[in-house]
Amino acid sequence: MPYPLFNLEGRLALVTGSSQGIGFALARGLAEHGAAVVINGRDEAKVRGAVAELKAAGFTAHGSSFDVTDLEAIKAGVEWIETRAGPIDILINNAGMQFRGPLEDFPQDKWLQLLQTNISSVFYVGQTVAKHMIPRGRGKIINIASVQSELARPSIAPYTATKGAVRNLTRGMCTDWAKYGLQINAIAPGYFKTPLNQALIDNPEFSTWLEKRTPAGRWGNVEELVGAAVFLAGDASSFINGQVLHIDGGITASL
């Protein structure tokens, strides 16, 4: 059994965008510490595959395929989870996307899509789940921010804007909901080996630059995010609220 402060047995966690990448790693990590998990994504086949993989490993897992940019779909999906799987104790707002391009030519449709996926989804899902958590007087919400919540680099200004908004929405959620017994914090990953970053991983020039720029000298592996998620999801973080924890190999600490 995990150490009590990090024991998640008897708790249910919803992780958005968790059929692959960081979301799946976090869902599996919570499951390894005793939580039942709900895998979410828009691709039903991927969701089913992720659930099957977790169940095959002996974990309790459910699937819920709803679009995190659609408020009505979110309400229906959360209601289904609360009714069929149980009360949501932990929410990880992980769903996100990236588009790169010159800011002066960045298309409006991509800008709006980034806003909907990266920040509106955090607001919609967070608000919907919080309405269930507040009457219970407890709940953990972990938003996935980014080093781009604090830093910018060429070609991703709109993404940077959305992740800066996630940082401050986390603080706002804390300010409004801590009085109800909720803890809302954020994890800000640096550069990790994920499908979202595959084009950068495959670019030798960028990888070389990143390794020199990062004090740890390398890309992060998604499994290295699990400890922070378990910490923020469990009793060990009972008086931590409105904080952003950077997991970035030191990139935000060093010029």
C-alpha positions as CSV (number, residue, x, y, z in Angstrom):
1,M,0.0,0.0,0.0
2,P,1.3,3.5,-0.8
3,Y,2.4,5.8,2.0
4,P,-0.8,7.2,3.4
5,L,-0.2,10.8,2.3
6,F,0.1,9.5,-1.3
7,N,-2.5,6.8,-1.2
8,L,-5.3,7.4,-3.7
9,E,-7.3,4.3,-2.9
10,G,-11.1,4.8,-3.0
11,R,-10.8,7.9,-5.1
12,L,-12.0,8.5,-8.7
13,A,-10.0,10.6,-11.1
14,L,-11.1,12.1,-14.4
15,V,-8.2,13.0,-16.7
16,T,-9.1,14.9,-19.9
17,G,-7.2,14.1,-23.1
18,S,-5.9,11.0,-21.6
19,S,-5.9,8.4,-24.4
20,Q,-2.2,9.0,-25.1
21,G,0.8,11.1,-24.1
22,I,1.0,13.0,-20.9
23,G,-2.7,12.4,-20.0
24,F,-2.3,8.7,-20.3
25,A,0.9,8.7,-18.2
26,L,-0.8,10.7,-15.5
27,A,-3.9,8.4,-15.5
28,R,-1.8,5.4,-15.2
29,G,0.3,7.0,-12.4
30,L,-2.8,7.8,-10.4
31,A,-4.1,4.2,-10.9
32,E,-0.8,2.8,-9.7
33,H,-1.4,4.7,-6.4
34,G,-4.8,3.2,-6.0
35,A,-7.2,5.6,-7.8
36,A,-9.9,4.5,-10.2
37,V,-9.5,6.5,-13.4
38,V,-11.7,7.8,-16.2
39,I,-10.0,8.1,-19.6
40,N,-11.4,10.9,-21.7
41,G,-10.9,11.9,-25.4
42,R,-12.8,12.5,-28.6
43,D,-11.6,9.4,-30.4
44,E,-13.6,6.5,-28.9
45,A,-11.3,3.9,-30.3
46,K,-8.3,5.4,-28.6
47,V,-10.2,5.8,-25.4
48,R,-11.3,2.1,-25.5
49,G,-7.7,1.1,-26.2
50,A,-6.3,3.1,-23.2
51,V,-9.0,1.7,-20.9
52,A,-8.3,-1.9,-22.0
53,E,-4.5,-1.4,-21.4
54,L,-5.1,-0.2,-17.9
55,K,-7.6,-2.9,-17.1
56,A,-5.2,-5.5,-18.5
57,A,-2.6,-4.2,-15.9
58,G,-5.1,-4.8,-13.1
59,F,-6.4,-1.2,-12.6
60,T,-9.9,0.1,-12.4
61,A,-10.6,2.2,-15.5
62,H,-13.6,3.7,-17.3
63,G,-13.9,5.5,-20.6
64,S,-15.9,8.7,-21.3
65,S,-15.6,10.1,-24.9
66,F,-16.8,13.7,-24.8
67,D,-15.6,16.9,-26.4
68,V,-14.0,19.1,-23.7
69,T,-14.8,22.2,-25.8
70,D,-18.6,21.5,-25.8
71,L,-20.3,22.6,-22.6
72,E,-23.4,20.5,-23.1
73,A,-21.3,17.4,-23.9
74,I,-19.2,18.0,-20.8
75,K,-22.3,18.3,-18.6
76,A,-23.7,15.0,-20.0
77,G,-20.3,13.3,-19.7
78,V,-19.7,14.4,-16.1
79,E,-23.2,13.4,-15.1
80,W,-22.6,9.9,-16.6
81,I,-19.4,9.6,-14.6
82,E,-20.9,10.7,-11.4
83,T,-23.9,8.3,-11.8
84,R,-22.1,5.3,-13.3
85,A,-18.5,5.4,-12.0
86,G,-18.9,7.4,-8.8
87,P,-18.2,10.9,-7.5
88,I,-15.2,12.6,-9.1
89,D,-12.6,13.3,-6.4
90,I,-9.7,14.3,-8.7
91,L,-9.9,16.2,-12.0
92,I,-6.8,16.7,-14.2
93,N,-7.5,19.2,-17.0
94,N,-4.9,17.9,-19.5
95,A,-6.5,18.3,-22.9
96,G,-4.6,20.6,-25.2
97,M,-3.2,21.3,-28.6
98,Q,-0.5,23.3,-30.4
99,F,-0.3,25.1,-33.7
100,R,2.9,26.8,-34.8
101,G,3.3,29.7,-37.3
102,P,4.4,33.3,-37.7
103,L,2.2,35.5,-35.4
104,E,1.6,38.1,-38.1
105,D,0.1,35.4,-40.4
106,F,-1.5,33.2,-37.7
107,P,-5.0,32.2,-38.9
108,Q,-8.1,33.1,-37.0
109,D,-9.6,29.6,-37.0
110,K,-6.4,28.2,-35.4
111,W,-6.4,31.0,-32.8
112,L,-10.0,30.2,-31.9
113,Q,-9.4,26.5,-31.8
114,L,-6.4,27.0,-29.4
115,L,-8.6,29.2,-27.1
116,Q,-11.4,26.6,-27.0
117,T,-9.1,23.6,-26.5
118,N,-6.5,25.0,-24.2
119,I,-8.3,27.4,-21.9
120,S,-12.1,27.2,-22.5
121,S,-12.0,23.5,-21.8
122,V,-10.3,24.1,-18.4
123,F,-13.0,26.6,-17.5
124,Y,-15.9,24.4,-18.7
125,V,-14.8,21.1,-17.3
126,G,-13.5,22.7,-14.1
127,Q,-16.7,24.6,-13.5
128,T,-18.9,21.5,-14.2
129,V,-16.9,19.2,-12.0
130,A,-16.6,21.8,-9.2
131,K,-20.4,22.1,-9.0
132,H,-20.4,18.4,-7.9
133,M,-17.3,18.8,-5.6
134,I,-18.5,21.9,-3.8
135,P,-21.5,20.3,-2.0
136,R,-19.2,17.5,-0.9
137,G,-16.7,19.9,0.6
138,R,-13.7,18.4,-1.1
139,G,-12.0,17.9,-4.4
140,K,-8.7,18.2,-6.2
141,I,-8.3,20.0,-9.5
142,I,-4.9,19.9,-11.3
143,N,-4.6,22.0,-14.5
144,I,-1.8,21.3,-17.0
145,A,-0.1,24.6,-17.7
146,S,3.4,24.8,-19.4
147,V,6.7,26.5,-19.2
148,Q,5.0,28.7,-21.9
149,S,2.8,30.0,-19.0
150,E,5.9,32.0,-18.2
151,L,8.1,32.1,-21.3
152,A,7.7,32.7,-25.0
153,R,9.5,31.5,-28.1
154,P,9.1,32.2,-31.8
155,S,6.0,30.8,-33.6
156,I,3.9,29.9,-30.6
157,A,2.6,33.2,-29.2
158,P,-1.1,32.1,-29.3
159,Y,-0.2,28.8,-27.4
160,T,1.8,30.9,-24.9
161,A,-1.3,33.1,-24.4
162,T,-3.5,30.2,-23.6
163,K,-1.1,28.6,-21.2
164,G,-0.6,31.9,-19.4
165,A,-4.4,32.0,-19.0
166,V,-4.4,28.5,-17.5
167,R,-1.9,29.7,-14.9
168,N,-4.1,32.6,-13.8
169,L,-7.4,30.6,-14.1
170,T,-5.8,28.2,-11.6
171,R,-5.2,31.1,-9.2
172,G,-8.7,32.3,-9.8
173,M,-10.3,28.9,-9.2
174,C,-8.3,28.7,-5.9
175,T,-9.5,32.2,-4.9
176,D,-13.1,31.3,-5.4
177,W,-13.3,27.6,-4.5
178,A,-10.7,27.0,-1.7
179,K,-13.3,28.1,0.9
180,Y,-15.4,25.1,-0.2
181,G,-12.6,22.6,0.6
182,L,-11.2,22.3,-3.0
183,Q,-7.5,22.5,-3.8
184,I,-6.7,23.7,-7.3
185,N,-3.1,23.7,-8.5
186,A,-1.3,23.4,-11.8
187,I,1.6,21.4,-13.2
188,A,3.8,23.2,-15.8
189,P,5.7,20.7,-17.9
190,G,8.8,21.8,-19.8
191,Y,9.7,20.0,-23.0
192,F,8.6,16.3,-22.9
193,K,8.7,13.5,-25.4
194,T,5.1,13.4,-26.4
195,P,3.1,13.1,-29.7
196,L,2.4,16.9,-29.5
197,N,6.2,17.6,-29.6
198,Q,7.1,14.9,-32.1
199,A,8.1,17.4,-34.8
200,L,10.5,19.1,-32.4
201,I,11.9,15.8,-31.2
202,D,12.6,14.8,-34.8
203,N,14.4,18.1,-35.5
204,P,18.1,17.7,-34.6
205,E,18.7,21.4,-34.5
206,F,15.9,22.0,-32.0
207,S,16.8,19.1,-29.9
208,T,20.4,20.2,-29.7
209,W,19.3,23.7,-28.8
210,L,16.9,22.4,-26.1
211,E,19.5,20.2,-24.5
212,K,21.9,23.1,-24.2
213,R,19.2,25.4,-23.0
214,T,17.9,23.1,-20.3
215,P,20.2,22.7,-17.2
216,A,19.3,19.0,-17.0
217,G,20.6,18.7,-20.5
218,R,17.8,16.6,-22.0
219,W,14.1,16.1,-22.9
220,G,11.7,15.1,-20.1
221,N,10.0,11.7,-20.1
222,V,6.2,11.8,-19.4
223,E,6.6,9.4,-16.4
224,E,8.5,12.1,-14.6
225,L,5.3,14.1,-14.3
226,V,3.5,11.4,-12.3
227,G,5.1,12.1,-8.9
228,A,3.8,15.7,-9.0
229,A,0.3,14.6,-10.0
230,V,0.1,12.1,-7.2
231,F,1.4,14.6,-4.7
232,L,-1.2,17.2,-5.8
233,A,-4.0,14.7,-5.9
234,G,-3.4,13.2,-2.5
235,D,-3.5,14.3,1.2
236,A,0.2,15.4,1.1
237,S,-0.9,18.6,-0.6
238,S,-3.9,19.4,1.6
239,F,-2.8,23.1,2.3
240,I,-1.3,23.8,-1.1
241,N,-3.6,25.9,-3.3
242,G,-3.3,28.1,-6.3
243,Q,0.2,27.1,-7.1
244,V,2.1,26.3,-10.3
245,L,4.7,23.5,-10.1
246,H,7.2,23.7,-12.9
247,I,8.7,20.3,-14.0
248,D,11.1,21.4,-16.6
249,G,14.7,20.3,-15.9
250,G,15.4,23.8,-14.7
251,I,14.6,25.7,-17.9
252,T,12.6,28.4,-16.1
253,A,15.4,28.8,-13.5
254,S,18.2,29.6,-15.8
255,L,19.2,32.0,-18.6
